[in-house]
Amino acid sequence: MSSCIFGQHRTPLAIYGLSLPNDADAAPMHFPMYTVAADVLLKMTRVEPHEMLKANGELVVFCEELGKAAFVSHQWLAKDHPDPDFKQMRTLQNALKRILSSSGSLSLDFVTESVVQTAKPLLMQDFQVHTLYFWYDYFSCPQLQRQGKASDETEYLHQARAISSIPGYISACHFFFALCPVVDCPLQGKVLTARTWSSRGWCRLERAARELSPNSTWILIQSETSIEVVGTVLSFPTGPVGEGDFEIEEDRQRLAPVMRQILVQKLLHCLRVGDLPGFRRHFNLQTVHLRRLEIEPVTGLLPSREGGDVVLEFLHQNGLRSVGEADRAGWWPLHYAALAGSAAVLRGLLEKRANVNRRTSKDEPMLGFPFGMSALDLAVFFKHHEATRLLLAQRARVEGVLWPSAIMAANSDNAEGVRLLCSAGARPLARNILGPTSLRCAAGNGAAAALEELLVQGRPGPLELSRALFDATLFRGGSAELVRRLIGLRADIDFQMNVPRDCRALGRLLFAGKSLQYQLGRATVLTTLAYHLHGSTPLMQAIRSAQFEAAAALIAAGARLDLCNCRRWTAADFARGQSVPRFLQLGLEGDPGECRRVSSLALSDGYVEVVL
């Protein structure tokens, strides 16, 4: 086998990748992949445990010859049962019926449609041509101590094997559903949403396994009518598994070896298929993926070089040739070092005359990053504070090509990053190329800590606070707590978006083009947003984006129901044709009582009297 390609010798890492067998990255299954067929799931009226379904002959061990599998990630509504009142499962059933009986496609989320030009929506036909089988933890894994029966050692062993097989199950699934309807749970004192799903440690592991598998896209279900395909990390910012919420603290470290194995499989897959830029991204992001997990990352897949030079070892393990040479993805060694946050490697690269302000020359679709990213942008986004301090000390520029570094800190809820950047002279309320400021980006991502720091650093006025409230409901920040906070700061609850005033020229051009596409018959999440954007209110956007908790909070706070946008639609028109909860239906009809109850329940210090 030749080690030379296009006049250049292959690096030891590339040669190692060529030596890997086809199954080197196969995710192991230590327990059978039990599933239920779609027709069985659609007939269910209650969620039964694994043991009962198995006894009734309703479980099927999945294999590819049967059809296509779908993994369902969800939150448990009670400690001993995932869905005692069948609320989430009914949403899944109705969404599935819609998918199986419709033509056309499932729309991409609007960030993916905006930044990933190669991304494609999922055709409904893809769900219809093969029989679907569903993996759902309560169906598919042994359930311990059910109905008062003590579990024996064998059952514990089987459950442990099933849990360790989750990456294998996800890898075998053609589809991945995040089932996140807004569900109010008075007895538990909480409201479950997509935001709470993204904060759960177990859900973060399942999402990470999906995004690190060869088929990385997944489907967000917020209601039977709000279904979208999520294609990039930036479309739905979250955090590492180890920083997620766990009801049982021991589970955090229980998942450490599972998460590390997911990363190993991803690294081997990238090498096996020759995706060296992909390998470099994930090899260096181990420090992020394994944050707060008590397990060591993979230090390298090649024997170490002699001499102890950290830069030469970094280049060697990453398959990079020199400090001043970009790879085919348009990234330089300094960018990959920033992903890892290694101050020692960054310092060494800079001592070898790496350009601290070098920017990437190509976009990175899987992460959702455009071209023009700097090492500082990457260090800030991934919360590498020591690396950020080093780069700022080396006079890294805080203003970027498409957006300033402060917006990267806002997107990832990095309050310390905001402080460091502002102390280095960054403008706290700087705008990106489309128009939104860092404050609006923080609100749009529900980044509460970064938002609070930006309030201190930037001292925004009522107009900027009102725009932040609007963006919170437009994207992923629609929590009752954030709505209450911004209204308390004098944000206008009935703010109406004025596109010429609130967007820059490129933003206006983008929305005009997407609005035209909608009028020509191409209805997606982004084109629908663009068509209805001008004149719309936070309440309208909360309903459009299926952030019903925020809608309840706005109605409870007195949002007007009679305002119209540029298409003469009221908030009630946005709800028409959507599947909205009863509390919101009542609120739109003029009865805010149930919206007040749900809004209070959703607040961290809320109190709701439950009548039994």
VENMOPE-V652741 format. One record per backbone hydrogen bond with DSSP energy under -1.0 kcal/mol. NH is the residue of the N-H (numbers start at 1). CO is the residue of the C=O. If there is no record, write none. Layout:
NH,CO / NH,CO
This chain:
5,8 / 8,5 / 10,3 / 15,11 / 16,12 / 17,13 / 18,14 / 20,17 / 24,21 / 26,23 / 34,32 / 35,60 / 36,134 / 38,132 / 41,37 / 42,38 / 44,41 / 50,138 / 53,49 / 54,50 / 55,51 / 56,52 / 57,54 / 58,53 / 60,35 / 62,33 / 66,63 / 68,131 / 70,133 / 71,175 / 72,135 / 73,177 / 77,82 / 78,81 / 86,83 / 90,86 / 91,87 / 92,88 / 93,89 / 94,90 / 95,91 / 96,92 / 97,93 / 98,94 / 99,95 / 100,96 / 101,97 / 106,122 / 109,229 / 113,109 / 114,110 / 115,111 / 116,112 / 119,116 / 122,106 / 124,104 / 126,123 / 127,124 / 129,125 / 133,68 / 134,36 / 135,70 / 139,136 / 140,136 / 141,137 / 149,146 / 156,152 / 157,153 / 158,154 / 159,155 / 160,156 / 161,157 / 162,158 / 163,159 / 164,160 / 166,163 / 169,165 / 170,166 / 171,167 / 172,168 / 174,69 / 175,69 / 177,71 / 178,219 / 179,73 / 180,221 / 183,192 / 185,190 / 189,185 / 190,185 / 192,183 / 197,193 / 198,194 / 200,197 / 201,245 / 204,200 / 205,201 / 206,202 / 207,203 / 208,204 / 209,205 / 210,206 / 211,207 / 212,208 / 213,210 / 218,230 / 219,176 / 220,228 / 221,178 / 222,226 / 223,226 / 228,220 / 229,107 / 230,218 / 233,366 / 236,233 / 244,241 / 245,199 / 251,248 / 252,249 / 254,250 / 255,251 / 259,255 / 260,256 / 261,257 / 262,258 / 263,259 / 264,260 / 265,261 / 266,262 / 267,263 / 268,264 / 269,265 / 270,266 / 271,267 / 272,268 / 273,269 / 275,270 / 276,274 / 279,275 / 280,276 / 281,277 / 282,278 / 283,279 / 284,280 / 285,281 / 288,285 / 289,285 / 290,286 / 291,288 / 293,290 / 295,293 / 313,309 / 314,310 / 315,311 / 316,312 / 317,313 / 318,314 / 319,316 / 320,315 / 325,322 / 327,331 / 330,327 / 335,332 / 336,332 / 337,333 / 338,334 / 339,335 / 340,336 / 341,337 / 342,337 / 346,342 / 347,343 / 348,344 / 349,345 / 350,346 / 351,347 / 352,348 / 353,350 / 354,349 / 358,355 / 360,373 / 361,330 / 364,369 / 368,364 / 369,364 / 372,360 / 378,374 / 379,375 / 380,376 / 381,377 / 382,378 / 383,380 / 384,379 / 385,383 / 388,384 / 389,385 / 390,386 / 391,387 / 392,388 / 393,389 / 394,390 / 395,392 / 396,391 / 405,398 / 407,404 / 409,405 / 410,406 / 411,407 / 412,408 / 413,410 / 414,409 / 418,414 / 419,415 / 420,416 / 421,417 / 422,418 / 423,419 / 425,422 / 426,421 / 430,427 / 432,436 / 433,402 / 438,430 / 441,437 / 442,438 / 443,439 / 444,440 / 445,441 / 446,443 / 447,442 / 448,446 / 451,447 / 452,448 / 453,449 / 454,450 / 455,451 / 456,452 / 457,453 / 458,454 / 459,455 / 465,461 / 466,462 / 467,463 / 468,464 / 469,465 / 470,466 / 471,467 / 472,468 / 473,469 / 474,470 / 475,471 / 476,444 / 477,472 / 479,477 / 483,479 / 484,480 / 485,481 / 486,482 / 487,483 / 488,484 / 490,487 / 491,486 / 495,492 / 497,536 / 502,498 / 503,499 / 504,434 / 508,504 / 509,505 / 510,506 / 511,507 / 512,508 / 513,509 / 514,510 / 515,511 / 516,512 / 517,513 / 518,514 / 519,515 / 520,516 / 521,518 / 522,517 / 523,521 / 528,524 / 529,525 / 530,526 / 531,527 / 532,528 / 535,497 / 536,533 / 541,537 / 542,538 / 543,539 / 544,540 / 545,541 / 546,543 / 547,542 / 548,546 / 551,547 / 552,548 / 553,549 / 554,550 / 555,551 / 556,552 / 557,553 / 558,555 / 559,554 / 565,569 / 566,534 / 568,565 / 574,570 / 575,571 / 576,572 / 578,575 / 585,581 / 586,582 / 587,583 / 588,584 / 589,585 / 590,587 / 591,586 / 596,592 / 597,593 / 598,594 / 599,595 / 600,596 / 601,597 / 602,598 / 603,599 / 606,603
